[in-house]
Amino acid sequence: MGKKGKNYYKRKGLGGDQHHQSQGAEQGQENQGPSGWRYDSRGDKPTFQSDAFDEYYNTQALLPPEEWKETVECLRTPLPTSFRVMDLGVSSEIVKEQAKKFQEEISKLHPGQFQELPFVKDGYQETVSMLPALALKGELQQDSLVLDICSAPGSKTSQLLEMLNECPRPDPSKPPEGMVVANELVVKRAHLLIHRLRHHNSPNLVVTAHAGQAFPSCFDGATGRKIEFDAALCDAPCSGDGTLRKSPDLWSRWHPNAGLSCHRLQRSILKRTATLVKVGGVIVYSTCALNPIEDEAVVGSVVAASEGALELSVWKEPPQGLKYEKGVSSWKVKSGGRWFSNFEDAERELGEGKNARLVKSSMFPQASEGVDLSKCVRVYPHLQVTICDPS
């Protein structure tokens, strides 16, 4: 599994629009990997090695050395094929039964063969990708308004629709009164999302195409009242270095600046999401990056800046069998080939130029009361010896 950083918040509400959230070498013959690996965009075979990656994460010391070594070795192995069956009534139960019956045969399929199966022609969802939406399980009611602010390609949106439909309601013969708003910046990807979700035939889905950091406020057409969401999922754009098992071509392209470049956008989207959620609402922030600058730094800085309007909460009911580590509270920032423990040193030593512009004060650990980053969740691939039950 690639890493998914999950941060779980609830909005406390201190006036205004303040909210709370709660809570992923040189190429040689010996490094070509098993046949299941994909070639990179240039047609080259993956290298499974990056000195820059090793140096960066060895310095960050996210885990004890021996345990981190296990993580890296696991990242060099193919990602096990997994899929989730959408809850669409009788047909889904039949697929589940058949999948369990032929589990051994399915597990032997090459990824390319698996994708040709009729019931996965619209795509399949990796186990780790299921976790962010599951963090909202138990938080929703049948009339909840839910925002999936970075939703394409739609697998997590599908989960949210199913969870909403599973909520008890006065008349089970009628659809829920709530709604899932699935937002995607790129219009073509929004169309893909609609295509993938068509099987739900749900009246509870609205698809929008806006930049997450500039998502507009919504108002009731009849009363003019501002609409606030009960819950939100912010699965932010990221460097994706937790997906090396799925995309081994990332090894050769990995660079510490990728995380720095993502940080500002991630903060902007998370901050905007917080303003759209009502007091007492819940937000899950997640990425598929290992980098604390994209994970804990984003969460910690946004919560600290809220001046008490946001607070971190623990994941109340993680899936049975899921093993994870707590969030980290100490890390460094690398820019221009140098490491920095605080913004003041970086600002002084980097001076002006590209490297200086990339580094922001929000990237460093925040010394703020009430920001307990140990409540965040880090999922590492080597911990998942057995497949957890995401149900």
C-alpha positions in Angstrom: 0.0 0.0 0.0 1.1 3.5 -0.7 0.9 5.9 2.2 -2.3 7.9 2.8 -2.0 10.6 5.5 -5.4 11.0 7.1 -6.2 13.9 9.3 -9.5 14.1 11.0 -11.1 17.3 12.3 -14.3 18.8 13.5 -15.3 22.4 13.3 -15.7 24.1 16.6 -16.9 27.4 15.3 -15.5 30.7 16.7 -17.4 33.0 14.5 -17.2 34.0 10.9 -16.5 31.3 8.4 -13.9 29.5 10.7 -14.4 25.8 10.7 -13.1 22.6 12.1 -11.9 19.3 10.6 -11.2 15.9 11.7 -9.5 13.4 10.7 -1.4 7.6 2.5 19.7 4.2 -9.5 20.9 3.8 -12.6 18.9 1.5 -14.7 20.4 -2.0 -15.0 19.3 -5.5 -16.0 18.9 -6.4 -12.3 16.5 -3.6 -11.7 14.0 -4.2 -14.4 11.5 -5.7 -11.9 8.8 -8.3 -12.5 6.6 -8.4 -15.6 3.8 -6.7 -13.7 5.5 -3.3 -13.7 4.5 -0.6 -16.1 7.1 1.2 -18.3 7.5 4.9 -17.7 6.4 7.6 -20.1 9.6 7.3 -22.1 9.4 3.6 -22.5 12.2 3.0 -20.0 11.9 0.2 -17.4 11.7 1.5 -13.8 14.9 1.7 -11.8 13.4 1.1 -8.3 16.1 3.3 -6.9 16.6 7.0 -6.1 19.5 8.3 -4.1 17.7 11.6 -3.6 14.6 9.8 -2.2 16.8 7.7 0.1 18.8 10.7 1.4 15.6 12.7 2.0 13.7 10.2 3.9 16.6 8.8 5.8 17.2 12.4 7.1 13.5 12.8 7.9 13.5 9.7 10.1 9.8 9.0 9.9 10.4 5.5 11.2 13.3 3.7 13.0 16.0 2.8 10.4 15.3 -0.9 10.2 11.5 -0.3 9.9 12.0 2.3 7.2 14.2 -0.1 5.3 11.3 -2.5 5.3 9.1 0.2 3.9 11.4 1.0 1.0 11.9 -2.7 0.2 8.1 -3.0 0.1 7.8 0.0 -2.2 10.0 -1.9 -4.7 7.5 -4.7 -5.0 4.4 -4.7 -7.2 1.2 -3.5 -5.7 -1.3 -6.3 -5.0 -4.4 -6.1 -7.1 -7.5 -5.2 -5.2 -11.0 -4.0 -6.0 -14.2 -2.9 -4.3 -17.6 -4.0 -5.5 -20.1 -1.2 -5.6 -23.2 -1.8 -3.6 -25.8 -1.8 -6.4 -28.2 -4.4 -5.0 -28.6 -8.1 -6.1 -26.0 -7.8 -8.9 -23.3 -6.6 -6.5 -23.9 -9.5 -4.1 -23.5 -12.0 -7.0 -20.2 -10.4 -8.0 -19.0 -10.5 -4.4 -19.8 -14.2 -4.1 -18.1 -15.0 -7.4 -15.0 -12.9 -6.5 -14.6 -14.8 -3.2 -15.1 -18.1 -4.9 -12.4 -17.4 -7.5 -10.2 -15.3 -5.3 -7.1 -17.5 -6.0 -7.6 -17.5 -9.7 -8.2 -13.7 -9.8 -5.0 -13.0 -7.7 -2.9 -14.7 -10.4 -4.1 -12.4 -13.2 -1.7 -9.9 -14.7 -2.9 -6.3 -14.0 -3.6 -5.9 -17.8 -5.7 -9.1 -17.8 -7.5 -8.0 -14.7 -8.5 -4.7 -16.2 -10.2 -6.5 -19.1 -12.6 -8.3 -16.8 -16.2 -7.1 -17.5 -16.9 -6.0 -14.0 -13.8 -3.7 -13.8 -14.0 -2.1 -17.2 -14.7 1.3 -15.6 -11.7 1.0 -13.3 -10.9 -0.6 -9.9 -10.0 0.9 -6.6 -6.9 0.0 -4.6 -7.3 -0.9 -0.9 -5.5 2.2 0.4 -7.6 4.5 -1.8 -10.7 3.3 0.1 -9.4 4.6 3.5 -10.1 8.3 3.3 -13.8 8.0 2.6 -14.0 5.3 5.3 -12.8 7.8 7.8 -16.2 9.5 7.4 -18.1 6.3 8.0 -20.3 6.7 11.1 -20.2 10.5 10.7 -23.0 10.7 8.1 -26.7 10.8 8.4 -29.3 10.2 5.6 -29.7 14.0 5.2 -26.0 14.9 5.3 -24.5 17.3 2.8 -21.1 16.0 1.8 -18.4 17.7 -0.2 -15.7 15.7 -2.1 -13.7 18.7 -3.2 -11.0 16.9 -5.3 -13.1 14.0 -6.5 -11.9 12.6 -9.8 -11.8 9.8 -10.9 -14.7 9.1 -8.5 -13.9 6.0 -6.5 -14.2 7.8 -3.2 -17.3 9.7 -4.3 -18.8 6.3 -5.1 -18.1 5.2 -1.5 -19.6 8.4 -0.1 -22.8 7.8 -2.1 -23.0 4.2 -0.8 -22.4 5.3 2.8 -25.2 8.0 2.5 -27.5 5.4 1.0 -26.8 3.0 3.9 -27.8 5.5 6.6 -31.2 4.7 8.3 -34.0 6.9 7.0 -37.8 7.2 7.7 -38.9 5.6 4.5 -36.3 3.1 3.1 -38.2 3.0 -0.2 -37.2 6.6 -0.9 -33.7 7.9 -1.5 -31.8 9.7 1.2 -32.4 13.4 1.7 -28.7 14.3 1.7 -26.4 15.0 -1.1 -22.8 14.4 -2.3 -21.2 17.3 -4.2 -18.3 15.9 -6.2 -16.0 18.7 -7.4 -13.2 18.4 -10.0 -11.2 21.2 -11.6 -10.6 19.6 -15.0 -13.9 19.4 -17.0 -12.8 16.3 -18.9 -12.0 14.5 -15.6 -15.4 15.6 -14.3 -17.0 14.0 -17.3 -15.1 10.8 -16.6 -16.3 11.0 -13.0 -19.9 11.2 -14.2 -19.3 8.2 -16.5 -17.9 6.1 -13.7 -20.7 7.0 -11.3 -23.6 6.4 -13.7 -24.2 2.9 -12.3 -25.4 4.4 -9.1 -28.3 6.2 -10.9 -28.4 8.4 -7.8 -30.5 11.5 -7.4 -28.1 12.5 -4.5 -25.1 13.4 -6.6 -24.1 16.8 -7.9 -20.9 17.2 -10.0 -19.2 20.6 -10.2 -16.0 21.9 -11.9 -14.2 24.5 -9.9 -10.7 25.0 -8.5 -10.9 23.6 -5.0 -9.2 26.6 -3.4 -11.8 28.9 -5.0 -14.9 26.7 -4.6 -17.9 29.1 -4.4 -20.2 29.5 -1.5 -23.6 27.8 -2.1 -27.0 29.4 -1.3 -30.6 28.1 -1.0 -32.4 29.4 -4.0 -35.7 29.7 -2.1 -34.5 31.3 1.1 -31.1 32.8 0.2 -29.6 31.0 3.2 -26.0 30.0 2.9 -25.6 26.2 2.6 -22.9 24.6 4.8 -21.7 21.1 4.5 -21.9 18.5 7.3 -18.8 16.7 6.1 -16.0 17.0 3.5 -13.3 14.9 2.0 -10.2 16.7 0.9 -8.1 14.2 -1.0 -5.6 16.8 -2.1 -3.3 16.8 -5.2 0.2 15.7 -4.1 3.6 14.5 -5.2 2.3 10.9 -5.0 5.5 9.3 -3.7 3.5 6.9 -1.7 2.3 5.3 -4.9 5.8 4.0 -6.0 4.5 0.4 -6.1 1.8 1.4 -8.6 3.9 3.9 -10.5 7.6 2.8 -10.3 8.6 5.4 -13.0 8.3 7.9 -10.1 11.6 6.6 -8.8 13.6 8.2 -11.5 11.7 11.5 -11.3 11.6 12.0 -7.6 12.8 15.4 -6.3 12.3 17.1 -2.9 10.9 20.2 -4.6 7.8 18.3 -5.6 6.5 18.3 -2.1 7.4 22.0 -1.6 5.5 22.9 -4.8 2.4 21.0 -3.6 2.3 22.4 -0.1 0.8 25.9 -0.9 -2.0 24.5 -3.1 -2.8 21.8 -0.5 -3.1 24.4 2.2 -5.3 26.6 0.0 -7.7 23.8 -0.7 -7.9 22.6 2.9 -8.5 26.2 4.1 -11.3 26.7 1.6 -12.8 23.4 2.5 -12.9 24.4 6.2 -14.8 27.6 5.4 -17.5 25.5 3.6 -18.2 23.1 6.5 -20.6 24.0 9.3 -19.7 24.3 13.0 -19.4 20.8 14.3 -18.8 19.3 10.9 -16.1 16.9 9.9 -13.4 17.0 7.3 -10.9 14.3 6.3 -7.7 15.5 4.7 -5.6 12.9 2.9 -2.8 12.5 0.4 -0.9 9.6 -1.3 2.4 11.2 -0.3 4.9 10.2 2.4 6.3 13.7 2.8 5.3 15.4 6.1 5.5 18.8 4.3 2.4 17.6 2.3 0.8 16.0 5.3 1.4 17.0 8.9 2.7 20.5 7.9 -0.4 21.2 5.9 -2.7 20.0 8.7 -0.7 21.6 11.6 -0.4 25.0 9.9 -4.1 25.2 9.0 -5.3 24.2 12.4 -2.9 26.5 14.1 -4.0 29.4 11.9 -7.6 28.8 12.8 -7.0 30.1 16.3 -9.1 27.3 17.9 -11.8 27.1 15.3 -10.4 23.7 14.1 -9.3 20.8 16.2 -7.8 17.5 15.4 -9.8 14.3 16.2 -8.8 10.7 16.3 -10.0 8.2 13.7 -12.8 6.6 15.7 -13.4 3.4 13.8 -10.5 2.4 11.5 -11.1 -0.7 9.4 -10.6 -4.0 11.2 -7.0 -5.3 10.6 -5.6 -2.0 9.4 -2.2 -1.2 10.8 -0.9 2.3 10.9 1.5 4.7 12.6 0.7 8.0 14.3 1.5 11.3 12.7 4.9 12.8 13.2 5.6 16.1 14.9 9.2 16.7 13.9 10.7 17.1 10.4 13.0 19.3 8.4 12.7 21.3 5.1 15.2 20.8 2.3 15.7 23.5 -0.4 18.7 24.3 -2.5 20.5 21.3 -1.3 20.4 22.5 2.3 18.4 21.3 5.3 16.5 23.7 7.6 14.8 23.2 11.0 13.1 26.6 11.1 11.9 29.2 8.7 14.1 32.0 10.0 17.3 30.1 9.1 15.9 29.2 5.6 14.9 32.8 5.0 18.3 34.1 6.0 20.5 31.5 4.2 18.5 31.1 1.0 18.2 34.9 0.3 16.3 35.5 -2.9 15.6 33.3 -5.9 13.6 30.1 -6.7 14.7 28.1 -3.7 13.8 30.9 -1.3 10.4 31.4 -2.9 9.5 27.7 -2.5 10.0 27.7 1.2 7.1 28.9 3.4 6.8 29.3 7.1 3.8 26.9 7.2 6.1 24.0 6.1 7.8 23.8 9.4 6.4 22.2 12.6 4.0 24.6 14.3 4.5 25.3 18.0 0.8 25.8 18.7 -1.2 24.6 21.7 -3.8 22.1 20.8 -2.2 20.9 17.5 -1.6 17.2 18.4 -0.3 15.7 15.1 -0.1 12.2 16.7 -3.8 12.0 15.9 -3.0 11.9 12.2 -2.7 8.5 10.6 0.2 7.3 8.5 -0.3 4.1 6.5 2.9 2.3 5.4 3.0 -0.6 3.0 5.2 -2.9 5.1 2.7 -2.9 7.9 -0.1 -4.5 5.8 1.0 -8.1 6.1 -2.6 -9.2 5.6 -5.3 -7.4 3.7 -7.6 -5.4 6.1 -11.3 -5.6 5.9 -12.5 -2.1 4.7 -16.2 -2.9 5.2 
